[in-house]
């Protein structure tokens, strides 16, 4: 089944204008039907609430609201129209602690700069073709962070610490 990219609405949140324009041109060239943008997380959240995009692609470092804070707004704000929208973090920060922080904030996928068009398309395709369940606990709301299927595993909990109250949303 071919992806209908012409039906997608994608919001790019990037403070560097040439990078924002490059991403918009790339996504338009790929056939994405509606590409919109914002220069920071604050304006990005406003656009998210009014335009209701299917996917958000955000940079990390922006002022006054960065990509992590934007993701938390998307996931937790009462004003958010779609708390489970896929969010792809596209950033130059690729250290393990940054990846873990973005994962813990509710990022769906992570892509390091510099990137290729092929890698960006793969991330977009992945969030469309493999939607993730969402988990809600007292300290986290976001995509299920467990990605590996363990052979022989048959229970709901993988570790003793998982035996806390959580709700699978999906």
Secondary structure, 3 states (H helix, E strand, C coil): CCCCHHHCEEEEECCCHHHHHHHHHHHHHCCCCEEEEECCHHHHHHHHHHHCCCEEEECCCCCCCCHHHHHHHHHHCCCCCCCCCEEEEEECCCCHHHHHHHHHHCCCEEEECCCCHHHHHHHHHHHHHCCCCEEECCCCEEECCCCCCCCCCCCCCCCHHHCCCCEEEC
